[in-house]
Amino acid sequence: MYSGVASGIFAIRNCDKTTSGDIGRLPVTIGQGAAVIKAASQYNNPISKHAKVVLDTFDDIAKTDKVFKGLSKVVKFASDNVNPLIVASSGVKVAMADKEDRKKTLIAEGGSLAGMFIGEGWMKNHLDGILSKLPISKKWLPVVRGITFVIGSISASSLGNEIGKVVAQYWDKPFDKAQKEEKGADIKDQKVYSPMNLKA
């Protein structure tokens, strides 16, 4: 996980999307929420102590309850596979779209995913180097890092989505344009007759 702060913000954002009807985001929300608790337990502060208690309690319940053990495995899978679940959620959105809008939704969602992965990949390789040159205290660096990552990811995803929408809008236009040009050429080739002049 690149940033616990970023995962926390993403979890809240995906929870909002889920409650707004984007049901495909539910597994993503669960996975990111679990990843945040796991990451929080690895620090040495009051929050980490509470996170450790939560994880230990879950482990104890899982040892005695088969259903809870199964749910724990599902949650663990979700926390380990957030990006594939995001891709799957886009697939759900495409599948649930109206038939006439399905192709446009597919292209737009593809653009959104491409933008997100490209943007996040770039930040994972370069963001730390950029932030290290700025006058930011070590106390606030994880927060700035997480918020910057979220803003960058959302911006890249939104840009990719907008590009996808434009591509989808003109996806079938080249053929239509060629037909119009062909019809225009036929009209030009037709002979234009002028009225007969009876005055001789």
KEKE-3310 file (N, C-alpha, C; in steps of 0.2 Angstrom, whole numbers, plus 5000, padded with zeros to 4 digits):
npx = (5004:5003:5000:4994:4985:4980:4973:4964:4956:4952:4944:4933:4928:4925:4915:4905:4902:4897:4885:4878:4873:4882:4885:4895:4907:4907:4915:4928:4928:4927:4939:4949:4946:4949:4963:4967:4965:4974:4986:4987:4989:5002:5010:5017:5008:4993:4982:4986:4987:4973:4969:4977:4970:4958:4961:4966:4955:4947:4954:4953:4939:4938:4944:4935:4923:4916:4909:4912:4926:4926:4922:4932:4942:4937:4937:4951:4956:4950:4957:4970:4968:4964:4965:4962:4949:4944:4944:4935:4924:4921:4918:4906:4899:4898:4891:4879:4874:4863:4858:4860:4870:4880:4893:4898:4900:4909:4920:4923:4924:4936:4945:4945:4951:4963:4969:4969:4978:4990:4993:4994:5004:5015:5016:5020:5033:5039:5034:5038:5051:5049:5042:5051:5060:5053:5049:5043:5038:5042:5032:5021:5022:5018:5004:5003:5008:4999:4987:4990:4993:4980:4973:4980:4977:4963:4962:4969:4961:4949:4952:4956:4943:4936:4943:4940:4926:4925:4931:4922:4911:4914:4917:4910:4909:4918:4914:4902:4905:4912:4902:4894:4903:4904:4891:4890:4899:4893:4882:4888:4893:4881:4872:4868:4854:4849:4835:4826:4829:4817:4818:4823)
npy = (4994:5011:5023:5025:5036:5040:5028:5028:5040:5036:5025:5031:5039:5029:5023:5032:5033:5020:5020:5029:5022:5015:5000:4991:4996:4992:4981:4986:4997:4989:4982:4993:4999:4989:4988:5000:4999:4989:4995:5005:4998:4996:5006:5016:5022:5030:5027:5016:5006:5004:4999:4988:4980:4979:4971:4959:4955:4952:4941:4932:4929:4923:4911:4903:4904:4899:4905:4919:4917:4914:4926:4934:4930:4934:4948:4950:4945:4956:4967:4964:4965:4977:4985:4976:4974:4987:4988:4978:4983:4993:4986:4980:4992:4995:4983:4985:4996:5005:4996:5003:5013:5006:5004:5016:5019:5009:5013:5025:5021:5013:5023:5030:5021:5019:5032:5033:5022:5026:5038:5036:5027:5035:5044:5035:5033:5045:5055:5055:5059:5072:5078:5077:5087:5098:5110:5102:5096:5080:5075:5080:5075:5062:5064:5075:5068:5058:5065:5072:5061:5056:5067:5068:5055:5055:5066:5062:5051:5057:5065:5055:5049:5059:5060:5048:5049:5058:5051:5041:5047:5051:5039:5031:5040:5042:5033:5038:5051:5048:5043:5054:5063:5056:5056:5070:5071:5065:5073:5084:5079:5078:5085:5102:5110:5124:5135:5135:5147:5156:5167:5172)
npz = (5000:4995:5003:5018:5022:5010:5006:5016:5013:5000:5004:5011:5000:4991:4999:4999:4986:4985:4993:4985:4975:4967:4967:4963:4969:4982:4986:4985:4994:5006:5005:5005:5017:5026:5023:5028:5042:5044:5040:5049:5061:5062:5066:5079:5090:5098:5090:5083:5092:5095:5083:5082:5092:5087:5076:5082:5089:5079:5074:5084:5085:5072:5074:5081:5075:5060:5050:5052:5050:5036:5031:5035:5027:5014:5016:5018:5005:4998:5003:4998:4985:4979:4967:4956:4960:4958:4944:4941:4947:4937:4927:4931:4931:4917:4913:4919:4913:4901:4886:4874:4878:4882:4875:4875:4888:4892:4885:4891:4904:4903:4899:4911:4920:4914:4915:4929:4932:4925:4931:4945:4944:4939:4950:4961:4957:4957:4966:4979:4978:4974:4984:4995:4992:4996:5009:5021:5036:5045:5052:5046:5033:5029:5028:5019:5008:5006:5003:4992:4983:4982:4976:4964:4959:4957:4949:4937:4934:4931:4920:4911:4910:4904:4892:4887:4885:4875:4865:4864:4860:4846:4841:4832:4821:4810:4800:4797:4793:4781:4773:4772:4765:4753:4748:4746:4736:4726:4724:4719:4707:4699:4686:4684:4679:4670:4668:4653:4640:4632:4624:4609)
capx = (5000:5007:4999:4988:4981:4977:4969:4958:4952:4949:4939:4928:4926:4921:4909:4900:4900:4892:4879:4875:4870:4887:4886:4902:4912:4907:4921:4933:4927:4929:4946:4953:4945:4954:4970:4969:4966:4981:4992:4987:4991:5010:5013:5017:5004:4987:4978:4989:4985:4966:4969:4979:4965:4953:4963:4967:4948:4944:4958:4951:4933:4939:4946:4930:4917:4917:4906:4917:4932:4925:4921:4939:4946:4935:4940:4958:4957:4948:4962:4976:4967:4960:4965:4958:4942:4942:4943:4929:4918:4920:4915:4899:4895:4897:4886:4872:4872:4858:4861:4863:4875:4886:4899:4901:4902:4915:4926:4924:4927:4942:4949:4946:4955:4970:4971:4971:4984:4996:4994:4996:5011:5020:5017:5023:5040:5042:5031:5042:5057:5047:5040:5057:5063:5049:5050:5038:5040:5041:5026:5015:5024:5013:4997:5003:5009:4992:4982:4993:4991:4972:4971:4983:4974:4957:4963:4971:4956:4944:4955:4955:4936:4934:4945:4936:4919:4926:4933:4916:4907:4916:4919:4907:4908:4922:4911:4896:4908:4914:4896:4892:4907:4902:4885:4892:4903:4887:4878:4892:4893:4875:4872:4863:4850:4846:4829:4827:4828:4813:4819:4828)
capy = (5000:5017:5028:5024:5042:5040:5023:5030:5045:5033:5021:5036:5041:5023:5022:5037:5030:5014:5022:5033:5017:5012:4994:4988:4999:4990:4977:4991:5000:4985:4981:4999:5000:4984:4990:5006:4996:4985:4999:5009:4994:4995:5012:5016:5028:5028:5024:5010:5002:5002:4995:4981:4977:4977:4965:4954:4953:4948:4934:4927:4927:4919:4905:4900:4905:4897:4910:4924:4915:4914:4933:4937:4928:4938:4954:4949:4945:4962:4972:4962:4965:4983:4988:4972:4975:4993:4986:4974:4988:4997:4980:4980:4998:4994:4978:4988:5002:5003:4993:5008:5017:5001:5005:5023:5018:5004:5017:5030:5018:5011:5029:5032:5016:5020:5038:5032:5018:5030:5044:5033:5024:5040:5046:5030:5033:5052:5059:5055:5063:5079:5080:5077:5093:5103:5111:5099:5092:5073:5074:5081:5072:5056:5067:5078:5063:5054:5069:5073:5055:5056:5072:5066:5049:5057:5070:5058:5046:5061:5067:5049:5048:5064:5058:5042:5051:5061:5046:5037:5052:5051:5032:5029:5046:5042:5030:5042:5056:5046:5042:5061:5065:5052:5059:5077:5071:5063:5079:5089:5076:5079:5091:5107:5112:5130:5136:5137:5154:5156:5173:5170)
capz = (5000:4995:5008:5023:5022:5004:5007:5020:5009:4995:5007:5012:4994:4988:5003:4997:4979:4986:4996:4980:4970:4963:4971:4962:4973:4989:4988:4985:5000:5011:5004:5007:5024:5029:5022:5032:5048:5044:5040:5056:5067:5061:5069:5087:5092:5101:5085:5081:5098:5094:5077:5084:5096:5082:5072:5087:5091:5073:5073:5090:5083:5067:5076:5084:5071:5053:5045:5052:5047:5029:5029:5036:5021:5009:5017:5016:4998:4995:5004:4994:4977:4978:4960:4952:4961:4955:4937:4941:4948:4931:4923:4934:4929:4910:4912:4921:4908:4896:4880:4869:4881:4885:4872:4877:4895:4892:4883:4896:4910:4901:4899:4918:4923:4911:4918:4936:4933:4923:4936:4951:4943:4939:4957:4965:4955:4957:4971:4985:4977:4973:4991:4999:4991:4999:5017:5024:5042:5044:5055:5041:5026:5027:5027:5012:5003:5005:5000:4985:4979:4981:4971:4958:4956:4955:4943:4931:4932:4928:4914:4907:4909:4899:4885:4885:4883:4869:4860:4863:4856:4839:4839:4825:4817:4804:4795:4795:4789:4775:4770:4770:4760:4747:4746:4744:4730:4721:4722:4715:4700:4696:4681:4686:4673:4670:4665:4646:4638:4626:4620:4604)
cpx = (5004:5007:4993:4983:4977:4972:4963:4953:4948:4943:4933:4924:4922:4915:4903:4897:4895:4886:4875:4872:4876:4889:4893:4907:4912:4913:4927:4933:4929:4936:4951:4952:4949:4961:4972:4970:4973:4987:4993:4990:4999:5013:5013:5014:4997:4982:4980:4987:4978:4966:4971:4974:4960:4955:4964:4960:4946:4948:4955:4944:4933:4941:4941:4923:4919:4915:4911:4924:4932:4925:4928:4943:4944:4938:4948:4960:4955:4954:4969:4975:4963:4960:4961:4950:4939:4940:4936:4923:4916:4916:4907:4895:4893:4891:4879:4870:4867:4862:4864:4869:4881:4892:4902:4903:4908:4921:4928:4927:4934:4947:4950:4951:4962:4973:4973:4977:4990:4998:4997:5003:5016:5021:5021:5031:5043:5039:5035:5048:5055:5046:5046:5061:5059:5050:5044:5041:5039:5034:5020:5016:5019:5006:4997:5004:5003:4987:4984:4991:4984:4970:4974:4979:4967:4957:4964:4965:4950:4946:4954:4948:4934:4936:4941:4929:4920:4927:4926:4911:4908:4918:4916:4906:4912:4918:4905:4899:4910:4908:4894:4896:4906:4896:4886:4895:4898:4883:4882:4893:4887:4875:4866:4860:4848:4840:4830:4825:4824:4814:4824:4829)
cpy = (5006:5021:5026:5030:5041:5034:5025:5035:5041:5028:5025:5038:5035:5022:5026:5035:5024:5016:5026:5028:5013:5005:4991:4991:4996:4985:4981:4994:4996:4983:4987:5000:4995:4985:4996:5004:4993:4989:5003:5005:4994:5001:5012:5022:5026:5025:5017:5004:4999:4998:4988:4977:4975:4970:4959:4951:4949:4941:4929:4925:4922:4912:4900:4900:4904:4902:4917:4923:4916:4922:4936:4936:4932:4945:4955:4949:4952:4967:4970:4964:4971:4985:4983:4973:4982:4992:4982:4978:4992:4992:4980:4986:4998:4989:4981:4994:5000:5001:4998:5013:5012:5002:5011:5022:5014:5009:5022:5027:5016:5017:5031:5028:5018:5026:5037:5028:5022:5035:5041:5030:5029:5043:5042:5031:5040:5056:5060:5059:5070:5082:5081:5084:5099:5104:5109:5095:5085:5071:5075:5078:5067:5059:5071:5073:5059:5059:5071:5067:5055:5061:5070:5060:5051:5061:5066:5053:5050:5063:5061:5047:5053:5062:5052:5044:5054:5056:5042:5041:5051:5044:5030:5034:5045:5039:5035:5048:5054:5045:5049:5064:5062:5055:5066:5076:5069:5069:5084:5086:5077:5085:5096:5110:5119:5131:5138:5144:5154:5162:5171:5176)
cpz = (5000:5001:5012:5023:5016:5004:5011:5017:5004:4998:5008:5005:4991:4992:5001:4990:4980:4988:4991:4975:4966:4967:4969:4966:4980:4991:4989:4991:5006:5011:5007:5014:5028:5029:5027:5039:5049:5044:5047:5062:5067:5064:5076:5089:5095:5096:5083:5086:5097:5088:5078:5088:5092:5078:5076:5088:5085:5072:5078:5088:5077:5069:5079:5080:5063:5048:5046:5049:5039:5027:5030:5030:5015:5010:5016:5009:4995:4996:5000:4987:4976:4970:4955:4953:4959:4947:4937:4942:4941:4926:4925:4931:4921:4909:4914:4917:4903:4890:4875:4872:4883:4882:4874:4884:4896:4890:4888:4902:4909:4901:4906:4921:4920:4914:4925:4936:4931:4928:4942:4950:4942:4946:4961:4963:4956:4963:4977:4984:4976:4980:4996:4998:4994:5007:5021:5030:5041:5047:5050:5034:5024:5025:5020:5007:5001:5001:4993:4981:4977:4975:4964:4955:4953:4949:4936:4929:4929:4921:4909:4905:4904:4892:4883:4882:4876:4863:4859:4859:4848:4837:4833:4820:4810:4798:4792:4791:4782:4770:4767:4764:4753:4744:4743:4737:4724:4719:4718:4707:4696:4692:4684:4679:4674:4666:4657:4644:4632:4622:4615:4599)
residu = (MET:TYR:SER:GLY:VAL:ALA:SER:GLY:ILE:PHE:ALA:ILE:ARG:ASN:CYS:ASP:LYS:THR:THR:SER:GLY:ASP:ILE:GLY:ARG:LEU:PRO:VAL:THR:ILE:GLY:GLN:GLY:ALA:ALA:VAL:ILE:LYS:ALA:ALA:SER:GLN:TYR:ASN:ASN:PRO:ILE:SER:LYS:HIS:ALA:LYS:VAL:VAL:LEU:ASP:THR:PHE:ASP:ASP:ILE:ALA:LYS:THR:ASP:LYS:VAL:PHE:LYS:GLY:LEU:SER:LYS:VAL:VAL:LYS:PHE:ALA:SER:ASP:ASN:VAL:ASN:PRO:LEU:ILE:VAL:ALA:SER:SER:GLY:VAL:LYS:VAL:ALA:MET:ALA:ASP:LYS:GLU:ASP:ARG:LYS:LYS:THR:LEU:ILE:ALA:GLU:GLY:GLY:SER:LEU:ALA:GLY:MET:PHE:ILE:GLY:GLU:GLY:TRP:MET:LYS:ASN:HIS:LEU:ASP:GLY:ILE:LEU:SER:LYS:LEU:PRO:ILE:SER:LYS:LYS:TRP:LEU:PRO:VAL:VAL:ARG:GLY:ILE:THR:PHE:VAL:ILE:GLY:SER:ILE:SER:ALA:SER:SER:LEU:GLY:ASN:GLU:ILE:GLY:LYS:VAL:VAL:ALA:GLN:TYR:TRP:ASP:LYS:PRO:PHE:ASP:LYS:ALA:GLN:LYS:GLU:GLU:LYS:GLY:ALA:ASP:ILE:LYS:ASP:GLN:LYS:VAL:TYR:SER:PRO:MET:ASN:LEU:LYS:ALA)
# end
